[in-house]
Amino acid sequence: MENSKLCRPANLSDAGIVAEIWNQGIEDGNATLETKPRNDVFVKQWLLNREPRYSVMVAELSGEVSGWLSLNPFSQREAYKFVADISIYVKKDMRGTGIGTFLLDHGIITAVNNGFHKMVLTMIHGNEIAKKLYLSRGFLSVGILHEQGILNERWVDTEIMEKIL
Ligand SMILES: CC(C)(COP(=O)(O)OP(=O)(O)OC[C@H]1O[C@@H](n2cnc3c(N)ncnc32)[C@H](O)[C@@H]1OP(=O)(O)O)[C@@H](O)C(=O)NCCC(=O)NCCS
Protein backbone atom coordinates (compact mmCIF):
# COMPACT_ATOMS: atom_id res chain seq x y z
CA MET A 1 0.00 0.00 0.00
CA GLU A 2 1.32 3.45 -0.85
CA ASN A 3 2.77 5.45 2.05
CA SER A 4 1.78 2.74 4.52
CA LYS A 5 3.51 3.15 7.86
CA LEU A 6 4.19 0.43 10.37
CA CYS A 7 6.27 -0.10 13.45
CA ARG A 8 7.68 -3.58 14.13
CA PRO A 9 10.42 -5.23 16.21
CA ALA A 10 13.86 -4.94 14.62
CA ASN A 11 15.39 -8.18 13.40
CA LEU A 12 18.91 -9.18 12.40
CA SER A 13 18.29 -8.41 8.73
CA ASP A 14 17.69 -4.75 9.70
CA ALA A 15 21.24 -4.43 11.09
CA GLY A 16 22.68 -2.70 8.02
CA ILE A 17 20.01 -0.02 7.74
CA VAL A 18 19.91 0.51 11.52
CA ALA A 19 23.68 1.12 11.44
CA GLU A 20 23.35 3.48 8.45
CA ILE A 21 20.67 5.59 10.19
CA TRP A 22 22.64 5.54 13.46
CA ASN A 23 25.75 6.78 11.64
CA GLN A 24 23.82 9.69 10.11
CA GLY A 25 22.94 10.79 13.65
CA ILE A 26 26.55 10.37 14.82
CA GLU A 27 27.79 12.43 11.84
CA ASP A 28 25.31 15.23 12.61
CA GLY A 29 27.29 16.07 15.72
CA ASN A 30 24.29 17.22 17.77
CA ALA A 31 22.41 13.98 18.31
CA THR A 32 24.73 11.87 20.44
CA LEU A 33 28.08 11.93 22.21
CA GLU A 34 28.82 8.63 20.49
CA THR A 35 31.57 9.13 17.92
CA LYS A 36 32.41 5.61 16.69
CA PRO A 37 30.57 4.60 13.51
CA ARG A 38 28.36 1.53 13.75
CA ASN A 39 28.26 -1.34 11.26
CA ASP A 40 25.98 -4.32 10.73
CA VAL A 41 28.22 -6.65 12.77
CA PHE A 42 28.04 -4.30 15.76
CA VAL A 43 24.27 -3.88 15.44
CA LYS A 44 23.68 -7.64 15.13
CA GLN A 45 25.55 -8.22 18.41
CA TRP A 46 23.72 -5.26 20.01
CA LEU A 47 20.39 -6.84 19.01
CA LEU A 48 21.40 -10.34 20.13
CA ASN A 49 22.83 -9.27 23.49
CA ARG A 50 19.72 -7.58 24.89
CA GLU A 51 16.95 -8.92 27.09
CA PRO A 52 13.66 -8.97 25.16
CA ARG A 53 12.07 -6.26 27.34
CA TYR A 54 14.73 -3.84 26.06
CA SER A 55 13.01 -3.71 22.67
CA VAL A 56 14.37 -2.26 19.46
CA MET A 57 11.73 -1.27 16.91
CA VAL A 58 11.90 0.05 13.39
CA ALA A 59 9.47 2.25 11.51
CA GLU A 60 8.79 1.27 7.93
CA LEU A 61 7.36 3.69 5.41
CA SER A 62 6.09 1.95 2.28
CA GLY A 63 8.26 -1.04 3.16
CA GLU A 64 11.44 0.98 3.73
CA VAL A 65 13.03 1.21 7.18
CA SER A 66 12.99 4.93 7.98
CA GLY A 67 13.97 5.06 11.64
CA TRP A 68 14.43 3.09 14.82
CA LEU A 69 13.94 3.40 18.55
CA SER A 70 15.47 1.35 21.34
CA LEU A 71 14.61 0.87 25.00
CA ASN A 72 17.98 0.54 26.74
CA PRO A 73 18.95 -0.33 30.31
CA PHE A 74 19.44 2.83 32.36
CA SER A 75 21.79 0.98 34.69
CA GLN A 76 22.79 -2.61 35.45
CA ARG A 77 21.70 -2.08 39.06
CA GLU A 78 18.57 -4.04 39.97
CA ALA A 79 16.89 -0.97 41.49
CA TYR A 80 16.76 0.73 38.10
CA LYS A 81 15.08 -2.15 36.28
CA PHE A 82 11.87 -0.16 35.74
CA VAL A 83 13.66 2.66 33.91
CA ALA A 84 14.15 2.55 30.12
CA ASP A 85 16.70 4.85 28.56
CA ILE A 86 15.70 5.59 24.97
CA SER A 87 17.50 6.18 21.70
CA ILE A 88 15.72 7.36 18.57
CA TYR A 89 17.08 8.00 15.07
CA VAL A 90 15.26 8.84 11.84
CA LYS A 91 16.82 8.50 8.38
CA LYS A 92 18.13 11.85 7.32
CA ASP A 93 15.99 12.26 4.20
CA MET A 94 12.86 11.22 6.10
CA ARG A 95 13.16 13.62 9.04
CA GLY A 96 10.34 16.09 9.62
CA THR A 97 7.70 13.77 8.18
CA GLY A 98 6.29 12.39 11.42
CA ILE A 99 8.40 9.21 11.68
CA GLY A 100 9.98 10.27 14.98
CA THR A 101 6.57 10.99 16.51
CA PHE A 102 5.25 7.67 15.19
CA LEU A 103 8.22 5.78 16.67
CA LEU A 104 8.03 7.55 20.01
CA ASP A 105 4.31 6.78 20.33
CA HIS A 106 5.07 3.11 19.73
CA GLY A 107 8.07 3.26 22.05
CA ILE A 108 5.89 4.57 24.89
CA ILE A 109 3.25 1.86 24.37
CA THR A 110 5.96 -0.81 24.19
CA ALA A 111 7.63 0.47 27.36
CA VAL A 112 4.29 0.27 29.22
CA ASN A 113 3.64 -3.22 27.85
CA ASN A 114 7.15 -4.32 28.83
CA GLY A 115 6.57 -3.26 32.44
CA PHE A 116 8.68 -0.10 32.63
CA HIS A 117 7.67 2.66 35.04
CA LYS A 118 9.48 5.52 33.35
CA MET A 119 11.48 6.52 30.30
CA VAL A 120 14.52 8.75 30.40
CA LEU A 121 16.87 10.17 27.83
CA THR A 122 19.98 12.26 27.67
CA MET A 123 20.20 14.64 24.75
CA ILE A 124 22.77 17.15 23.66
CA HIS A 125 21.58 20.50 24.97
CA GLY A 126 20.37 22.51 21.99
CA ASN A 127 18.95 19.60 19.95
CA GLU A 128 15.72 21.56 19.66
CA ILE A 129 13.94 19.27 17.19
CA ALA A 130 14.44 16.28 19.47
CA LYS A 131 13.34 18.33 22.48
CA LYS A 132 10.18 19.45 20.66
CA LEU A 133 9.39 15.82 19.90
CA TYR A 134 9.86 14.72 23.51
CA LEU A 135 7.88 17.65 24.96
CA SER A 136 5.01 16.85 22.58
CA ARG A 137 4.78 13.40 24.15
CA GLY A 138 4.84 14.53 27.78
CA PHE A 139 8.53 14.28 28.61
CA LEU A 140 9.74 16.87 31.10
CA SER A 141 13.18 18.41 31.28
CA VAL A 142 14.92 17.41 34.50
CA GLY A 143 18.02 19.52 34.13
CA ILE A 144 21.22 20.26 32.31
CA LEU A 145 24.62 18.71 32.96
CA HIS A 146 27.18 21.34 32.07
CA GLU A 147 30.36 20.48 30.18
CA GLN A 148 29.46 16.82 30.38
CA GLY A 149 31.29 15.61 27.29
CA ILE A 150 33.72 16.60 24.56
CA LEU A 151 32.68 16.59 20.92
CA ASN A 152 34.84 18.02 18.15
CA GLU A 153 37.18 19.35 20.86
CA ARG A 154 34.46 21.42 22.51
CA TRP A 155 32.65 20.94 25.82
CA VAL A 156 29.07 19.84 25.37
CA ASP A 157 26.18 20.26 27.82
CA THR A 158 23.60 17.49 28.00
CA GLU A 159 19.95 17.72 29.01
CA ILE A 160 18.05 14.97 30.79
CA MET A 161 14.35 14.40 30.17
CA GLU A 162 11.95 11.90 31.70
CA LYS A 163 8.42 10.62 31.41
CA ILE A 164 6.66 8.68 34.13
CA LEU A 165 4.49 6.09 32.40
C1 LIG B 1 14.96 14.06 16.52
C2 LIG B 1 14.30 13.16 15.48
C3 LIG B 1 14.25 11.73 16.02
C4 LIG B 1 12.87 13.65 15.25
O1 LIG B 1 12.25 12.79 14.33
P1 LIG B 1 11.45 13.39 13.08
O2 LIG B 1 10.82 12.27 12.35
O3 LIG B 1 12.33 14.29 12.31
O4 LIG B 1 10.32 14.25 13.84
P2 LIG B 1 8.81 14.50 13.44
O5 LIG B 1 8.70 14.68 11.97
O6 LIG B 1 7.95 13.44 14.07
O7 LIG B 1 8.56 15.90 14.14
C5 LIG B 1 8.60 16.06 15.56
C6 LIG B 1 8.38 17.53 15.85
O8 LIG B 1 9.55 18.26 15.46
C7 LIG B 1 9.20 19.23 14.47
N1 LIG B 1 10.25 19.24 13.47
C8 LIG B 1 10.74 18.19 12.80
N2 LIG B 1 11.73 18.60 11.96
C9 LIG B 1 11.83 19.93 12.12
C10 LIG B 1 12.66 20.93 11.55
N3 LIG B 1 13.61 20.62 10.64
N4 LIG B 1 12.53 22.21 11.96
C11 LIG B 1 11.61 22.52 12.90
N5 LIG B 1 10.78 21.62 13.50
C12 LIG B 1 10.90 20.35 13.09
C13 LIG B 1 7.90 18.75 13.87
O9 LIG B 1 7.15 19.81 13.34
C14 LIG B 1 7.23 18.13 15.07
O10 LIG B 1 6.65 19.10 15.89
P3 LIG B 1 5.05 19.26 15.95
O11 LIG B 1 4.55 17.96 16.52
O12 LIG B 1 4.86 20.42 16.86
O13 LIG B 1 4.62 19.49 14.54
C15 LIG B 1 15.06 13.18 14.12
O14 LIG B 1 15.11 14.51 13.68
C16 LIG B 1 16.44 12.59 14.17
O15 LIG B 1 16.61 11.41 13.94
N6 LIG B 1 17.46 13.42 14.46
C17 LIG B 1 18.84 12.91 14.54
C18 LIG B 1 19.02 11.97 15.71
C19 LIG B 1 18.62 12.63 17.01
O16 LIG B 1 18.82 13.80 17.25
N7 LIG B 1 18.03 11.80 17.91
C20 LIG B 1 17.61 12.25 19.21
C21 LIG B 1 18.74 12.15 20.16
S1 LIG B 1 18.27 12.75 21.77
The ligand as an SDF file (V2000), in Angstrom:
LIG
                    3D

 48 50  0  0  0  0  0  0  0  0999 V2000
   14.9580   14.0580   16.5220 C   0  0  0  0  0  0  0  0  0  0  0  0
   14.2970   13.1580   15.4810 C   0  0  0  0  0  0  0  0  0  0  0  0
   14.2510   11.7280   16.0190 C   0  0  0  0  0  0  0  0  0  0  0  0
   12.8650   13.6480   15.2540 C   0  0  0  0  0  0  0  0  0  0  0  0
   12.2460   12.7900   14.3280 O   0  0  0  0  0  0  0  0  0  0  0  0
   11.4470   13.3940   13.0790 P   0  0  0  0  0  0  0  0  0  0  0  0
   10.8250   12.2730   12.3490 O   0  0  0  0  0  0  0  0  0  0  0  0
   12.3290   14.2860   12.3080 O   0  0  0  0  0  0  0  0  0  0  0  0
   10.3200   14.2460   13.8370 O   0  0  0  0  0  0  0  0  0  0  0  0
    8.8140   14.4950   13.4390 P   0  0  0  0  0  0  0  0  0  0  0  0
    8.6950   14.6750   11.9700 O   0  0  0  0  0  0  0  0  0  0  0  0
    7.9510   13.4450   14.0650 O   0  0  0  0  0  0  0  0  0  0  0  0
    8.5640   15.9000   14.1400 O   0  0  0  0  0  0  0  0  0  0  0  0
    8.5990   16.0620   15.5600 C   0  0  0  0  0  0  0  0  0  0  0  0
    8.3770   17.5330   15.8530 C   0  0  0  0  0  0  0  0  0  0  0  0
    9.5480   18.2590   15.4600 O   0  0  0  0  0  0  0  0  0  0  0  0
    9.2040   19.2320   14.4730 C   0  0  0  0  0  0  0  0  0  0  0  0
   10.2550   19.2410   13.4700 N   0  0  0  0  0  0  0  0  0  0  0  0
   10.7440   18.1940   12.7970 C   0  0  0  0  0  0  0  0  0  0  0  0
   11.7320   18.5960   11.9650 N   0  0  0  0  0  0  0  0  0  0  0  0
   11.8340   19.9270   12.1240 C   0  0  0  0  0  0  0  0  0  0  0  0
   12.6640   20.9300   11.5450 C   0  0  0  0  0  0  0  0  0  0  0  0
   13.6050   20.6230   10.6400 N   0  0  0  0  0  0  0  0  0  0  0  0
   12.5320   22.2080   11.9640 N   0  0  0  0  0  0  0  0  0  0  0  0
   11.6090   22.5180   12.8970 C   0  0  0  0  0  0  0  0  0  0  0  0
   10.7820   21.6170   13.4970 N   0  0  0  0  0  0  0  0  0  0  0  0
   10.8960   20.3480   13.0900 C   0  0  0  0  0  0  0  0  0  0  0  0
    7.9000   18.7470   13.8740 C   0  0  0  0  0  0  0  0  0  0  0  0
    7.1470   19.8140   13.3440 O   0  0  0  0  0  0  0  0  0  0  0  0
    7.2270   18.1260   15.0680 C   0  0  0  0  0  0  0  0  0  0  0  0
    6.6510   19.1040   15.8910 O   0  0  0  0  0  0  0  0  0  0  0  0
    5.0510   19.2640   15.9510 P   0  0  0  0  0  0  0  0  0  0  0  0
    4.5460   17.9610   16.5200 O   0  0  0  0  0  0  0  0  0  0  0  0
    4.8550   20.4230   16.8560 O   0  0  0  0  0  0  0  0  0  0  0  0
    4.6170   19.4890   14.5400 O   0  0  0  0  0  0  0  0  0  0  0  0
   15.0560   13.1840   14.1150 C   0  0  0  0  0  0  0  0  0  0  0  0
   15.1150   14.5110   13.6820 O   0  0  0  0  0  0  0  0  0  0  0  0
   16.4420   12.5940   14.1710 C   0  0  0  0  0  0  0  0  0  0  0  0
   16.6140   11.4070   13.9380 O   0  0  0  0  0  0  0  0  0  0  0  0
   17.4640   13.4220   14.4620 N   0  0  0  0  0  0  0  0  0  0  0  0
   18.8420   12.9140   14.5410 C   0  0  0  0  0  0  0  0  0  0  0  0
   19.0240   11.9690   15.7100 C   0  0  0  0  0  0  0  0  0  0  0  0
   18.6170   12.6330   17.0120 C   0  0  0  0  0  0  0  0  0  0  0  0
   18.8240   13.8010   17.2480 O   0  0  0  0  0  0  0  0  0  0  0  0
   18.0340   11.7960   17.9060 N   0  0  0  0  0  0  0  0  0  0  0  0
   17.6110   12.2500   19.2140 C   0  0  0  0  0  0  0  0  0  0  0  0
   18.7420   12.1500   20.1580 C   0  0  0  0  0  0  0  0  0  0  0  0
   18.2680   12.7520   21.7660 S   0  0  0  0  0  0  0  0  0  0  0  0
  1  2  1  0
  2  3  1  0
  2  4  1  0
  2 36  1  0
  4  5  1  0
  5  6  1  0
  6  7  2  0
  6  8  1  0
  6  9  1  0
  9 10  1  0
 10 11  2  0
 10 12  1  0
 10 13  1  0
 13 14  1  0
 14 15  1  0
 15 16  1  0
 15 30  1  0
 16 17  1  0
 17 18  1  0
 17 28  1  0
 18 19  1  0
 18 27  1  0
 19 20  2  0
 20 21  1  0
 21 22  1  0
 21 27  2  0
 22 23  1  0
 22 24  2  0
 24 25  1  0
 25 26  2  0
 26 27  1  0
 28 29  1  0
 28 30  1  0
 30 31  1  0
 31 32  1  0
 32 33  2  0
 32 34  1  0
 32 35  1  0
 36 37  1  0
 36 38  1  0
 38 39  2  0
 38 40  1  0
 40 41  1  0
 41 42  1  0
 42 43  1  0
 43 44  2  0
 43 45  1  0
 45 46  1  0
 46 47  1  0
 47 48  1  0
M  END
$$$$
